[in-house]
Amino acid sequence: MNLPRLGLGTMGITDPEAIATAIDVGYRHLDTAQIYDNEAVVGEGIARADVDRGELVVATKLWVDQLDRVRESTVESLDRLGLDAVDLLYVHRPRGKYDPESTLPALADLQADGLVDEIAVSNFELDDLNRFIDVLERPPAANQVEYHPRFQPEDRLEHAREHEYPLVAYSPLYDGRVGDVDAVVEVAARHDITPEQASLAWLLEKGIHPIPKASSREHLEANLAAQSVDLDPEDVAAIDGVEREDELYPE
Ligand SMILES: NC(=O)c1ccc[n+]([C@@H]2O[C@H](COP(=O)([O-])OP(=O)(O)OC[C@H]3O[C@@H](n4cnc5c(N)ncnc54)[C@H](OP(=O)(O)O)[C@@H]3O)[C@@H](O)[C@H]2O)c1
């Protein structure tokens, strides 16, 4: 699987047209989850769009109460999505019914059977990540964590780099509030871009894969355009240095 540099977060999207528009403007990685209650919306958007299925990376996540019924629950997700397989299946959080000794082998079986292309994890800390590697004898295909200027879990980035898997950044726009962060506003002004584009360009510069959520064509296009922004090392350092204290999704 080749993970696009920037994908679409879909939490809160309830209109299939927004998904179809995202694909139309060039998004090739769509991120949903059982708990977002919109897998059917994402599936309908994919069905409406003019794109080959093979071009898309479709990701969903098993919620914490489903981790002892991995196969049944995944089949239910595939039914809602209207797909034969997903490209990335995440463990949403290592909580609830999560048991590495049984959940992870069940996921590997799904992969062997072709229902899932790759197994990934979300909100995993170092202990959970290392346990994953012990049990399956390989790193996850991705770890998806909260990462934005006001919350920078560098230990997770280092682990991803060391074990050579992508780190996916959720809430990369600080839930639409990056314009409140002075260093981001200053970088944006220097490059004549928006604070949202500055935050995304900063993540991309660090080799992180952001998945901003956007619903309008204007926002969708603006976020994709962040891929062609070149930041200077001083810009990256300025945002790296932002006070890191606002985690939107603590345990
Ligand atoms: N794994 C997890 O536990 C977890 C947790 C949270 C989120 N996620 C994933 O990460 C995705 C993104 O995170 P998020 O939805 O929390 O927040 P986000 O992407 O940081 O911010 C989304 C907000 O920013 C606004 N926005 C988007 N583009 C903009 C632009 N160019 N200019 C101004 N405003 C803009 C959106 O408004 P409009 O909608 O009006 O465009 C929306 O209000 C989610 O959708 C979900 O897929 C995963």
Ligand as a Chemical Component Dictionary entry (heavy atoms), coordinates in Angstrom:
data_LIG
# 
_chem_comp.id                   LIG 
_chem_comp.type                 NON-POLYMER 
_chem_comp.pdbx_formal_charge   0 
_chem_comp.three_letter_code    LIG 
# 
loop_
_chem_comp_atom.comp_id 
_chem_comp_atom.atom_id 
_chem_comp_atom.alt_atom_id 
_chem_comp_atom.type_symbol 
_chem_comp_atom.charge 
_chem_comp_atom.model_Cartn_x 
_chem_comp_atom.model_Cartn_y 
_chem_comp_atom.model_Cartn_z 
_chem_comp_atom.pdbx_ordinal 
LIG N1  N1  N 0  -8.052  7.989  15.468 1  
LIG C1  C1  C 0  -8.698  8.814  16.276 2  
LIG O1  O1  O 0  -8.905  8.539  17.470 3  
LIG C2  C2  C 0  -9.216  10.108 15.703 4  
LIG C3  C3  C 0  -9.697  11.125 16.551 5  
LIG C4  C4  C 0  -10.133 12.323 15.971 6  
LIG C5  C5  C 0  -10.092 12.483 14.587 7  
LIG N2  N2  N 1  -9.643  11.467 13.776 8  
LIG C6  C6  C 0  -9.578  11.595 12.294 9  
LIG O2  O2  O 0  -8.877  12.786 11.940 10 
LIG C7  C7  C 0  -9.681  13.563 11.077 11 
LIG C8  C8  C 0  -9.358  15.044 11.200 12 
LIG O3  O3  O 0  -9.456  15.496 12.536 13 
LIG P1  P1  P 0  -10.626 16.426 13.065 14 
LIG O4  O4  O 0  -11.848 16.216 12.223 15 
LIG O5  O5  O -1 -10.724 16.176 14.522 16 
LIG O6  O6  O 0  -10.108 17.915 12.930 17 
LIG P2  P2  P 0  -9.204  18.799 11.920 18 
LIG O7  O7  O 0  -9.004  18.102 10.631 19 
LIG O8  O8  O 0  -8.038  19.226 12.697 20 
LIG O9  O9  O 0  -10.139 20.095 11.715 21 
LIG C9  C9  C 0  -11.366 20.028 11.052 22 
LIG C10 C10 C 0  -12.008 21.420 11.082 23 
LIG O10 O10 O 0  -11.215 22.321 10.319 24 
LIG C11 C11 C 0  -12.040 22.970 9.356  25 
LIG N3  N3  N 0  -11.248 23.192 8.136  26 
LIG C12 C12 C 0  -10.814 22.266 7.255  27 
LIG N4  N4  N 0  -10.064 22.818 6.273  28 
LIG C13 C13 C 0  -10.036 24.148 6.524  29 
LIG C14 C14 C 0  -9.433  25.241 5.860  30 
LIG N5  N5  N 0  -8.689  25.071 4.756  31 
LIG N6  N6  N 0  -9.612  26.495 6.394  32 
LIG C15 C15 C 0  -10.343 26.678 7.528  33 
LIG N7  N7  N 0  -10.930 25.661 8.204  34 
LIG C16 C16 C 0  -10.771 24.401 7.710  35 
LIG C17 C17 C 0  -13.188 22.034 9.100  36 
LIG O11 O11 O 0  -14.302 22.766 8.636  37 
LIG P3  P3  P 0  -15.250 22.293 7.406  38 
LIG O12 O12 O 0  -15.704 20.905 7.718  39 
LIG O13 O13 O 0  -16.312 23.311 7.406  40 
LIG O14 O14 O 0  -14.411 22.305 6.142  41 
LIG C18 C18 C 0  -13.409 21.450 10.496 42 
LIG O15 O15 O 0  -14.184 22.313 11.294 43 
LIG C19 C19 C 0  -11.108 13.174 11.499 44 
LIG O16 O16 O 0  -12.076 13.581 10.551 45 
LIG C20 C20 C 0  -10.952 11.702 11.649 46 
LIG O17 O17 O 0  -10.962 11.059 10.366 47 
LIG C21 C21 C 0  -9.179  10.295 14.322 48 
# 
loop_
_chem_comp_bond.comp_id 
_chem_comp_bond.atom_id_1 
_chem_comp_bond.atom_id_2 
_chem_comp_bond.value_order 
_chem_comp_bond.pdbx_ordinal 
LIG N1  C1  SING 1  
LIG C1  O1  DOUB 2  
LIG C1  C2  SING 3  
LIG C2  C3  SING 4  
LIG C2  C21 DOUB 5  
LIG C3  C4  DOUB 6  
LIG C4  C5  SING 7  
LIG C5  N2  DOUB 8  
LIG N2  C6  SING 9  
LIG N2  C21 SING 10 
LIG C6  O2  SING 11 
LIG C6  C20 SING 12 
LIG O2  C7  SING 13 
LIG C7  C8  SING 14 
LIG C7  C19 SING 15 
LIG C8  O3  SING 16 
LIG O3  P1  SING 17 
LIG P1  O4  DOUB 18 
LIG P1  O5  SING 19 
LIG P1  O6  SING 20 
LIG O6  P2  SING 21 
LIG P2  O7  DOUB 22 
LIG P2  O8  SING 23 
LIG P2  O9  SING 24 
LIG O9  C9  SING 25 
LIG C9  C10 SING 26 
LIG C10 O10 SING 27 
LIG C10 C18 SING 28 
LIG O10 C11 SING 29 
LIG C11 N3  SING 30 
LIG C11 C17 SING 31 
LIG N3  C12 SING 32 
LIG N3  C16 SING 33 
LIG C12 N4  DOUB 34 
LIG N4  C13 SING 35 
LIG C13 C14 SING 36 
LIG C13 C16 DOUB 37 
LIG C14 N5  SING 38 
LIG C14 N6  DOUB 39 
LIG N6  C15 SING 40 
LIG C15 N7  DOUB 41 
LIG N7  C16 SING 42 
LIG C17 O11 SING 43 
LIG C17 C18 SING 44 
LIG O11 P3  SING 45 
LIG P3  O12 DOUB 46 
LIG P3  O13 SING 47 
LIG P3  O14 SING 48 
LIG C18 O15 SING 49 
LIG C19 O16 SING 50 
LIG C19 C20 SING 51 
LIG C20 O17 SING 52 
# 
